[in-house]
């Protein structure tokens, strides 16, 4: 445990029980949200990797348009 977290817990332990429970609920909710964000980030990275592979594949096969609209055939 870090010194800062230990200091926060020590100070929180001096508060009334209801305040301690409120702080604990906030911390637990933050930890739950952090886990959700990590999962969402991992899933989005996986999706982006798959999309990038698809785009590279289509580009290699000549199935994409040039990025410069002026150089596109009319």
C-alpha positions as CSV (number, residue, x, y, z in Angstrom):
1,X,0.0,0.0,0.0
2,X,1.3,3.5,-0.8
3,X,2.0,6.0,1.9
4,X,-0.7,8.3,0.5
5,X,-3.4,5.6,0.6
6,X,-2.3,4.6,4.0
7,X,-2.6,8.2,5.2
8,X,-6.0,8.5,3.7
9,X,-7.2,5.3,5.4
10,X,-5.7,6.4,8.7
11,X,-7.6,9.7,8.5
12,X,-10.8,8.0,7.3
13,X,-10.6,5.6,10.3
14,X,-11.1,8.5,12.6
15,X,-14.4,9.4,11.0
16,X,-17.8,8.2,12.1
17,X,-18.8,4.8,10.8
18,X,-21.4,6.2,8.4
19,X,-18.7,8.4,6.8
20,X,-16.3,5.5,6.6
21,X,-18.9,3.4,4.8
22,X,-19.6,6.3,2.4
23,X,-15.9,6.6,1.6
24,X,-15.6,2.8,1.2
25,X,-18.6,2.8,-1.2
26,X,-17.0,5.5,-3.3
27,X,-13.7,3.7,-3.5
28,X,-15.3,0.4,-4.4
29,X,-17.4,2.1,-7.1
30,X,-14.3,3.8,-8.5
31,X,-12.5,0.4,-8.6
32,X,-15.4,-1.2,-10.4
33,X,-15.5,1.6,-12.9
34,X,-11.7,1.3,-13.5
35,X,-12.2,-2.4,-14.3
36,X,-15.0,-1.6,-16.7
37,X,-12.8,1.0,-18.5
38,X,-9.9,-1.4,-18.8
39,X,-12.2,-4.1,-20.2
40,X,-13.7,-1.6,-22.7
41,X,-10.3,-0.3,-23.7
42,X,-9.0,-3.8,-24.3
43,X,-12.1,-4.6,-26.4
44,X,-11.9,-1.4,-28.4
45,X,-8.2,-2.0,-29.0
46,X,-9.0,-5.5,-30.3
47,X,-11.8,-4.1,-32.5
48,X,-9.5,-1.4,-33.9
49,X,-6.7,-4.0,-34.6
50,X,-9.2,-6.1,-36.6
51,X,-10.5,-3.1,-38.5
52,X,-6.9,-2.0,-39.3
53,X,-6.1,-5.5,-40.6
54,X,-9.2,-5.4,-42.8
55,X,-8.3,-2.0,-44.2
56,X,-4.7,-3.1,-44.9
57,X,-6.0,-6.2,-46.6
58,X,-8.5,-4.2,-48.8
59,X,-5.8,-1.7,-49.6
60,X,-3.4,-4.4,-50.7
61,X,-6.0,-5.8,-53.0
62,X,-6.7,-2.4,-54.5
63,X,-10.2,-2.1,-53.1
64,X,-9.8,1.3,-51.5
65,X,-9.9,4.8,-52.8
66,X,-6.9,7.2,-52.7
67,X,-7.0,9.4,-49.6
68,X,-6.6,12.5,-51.8
69,X,-10.0,13.1,-53.5
70,X,-8.2,15.1,-56.3
71,X,-6.3,12.0,-57.3
72,X,-9.4,9.8,-57.6
73,X,-10.6,8.7,-61.1
74,X,-13.9,10.2,-62.2
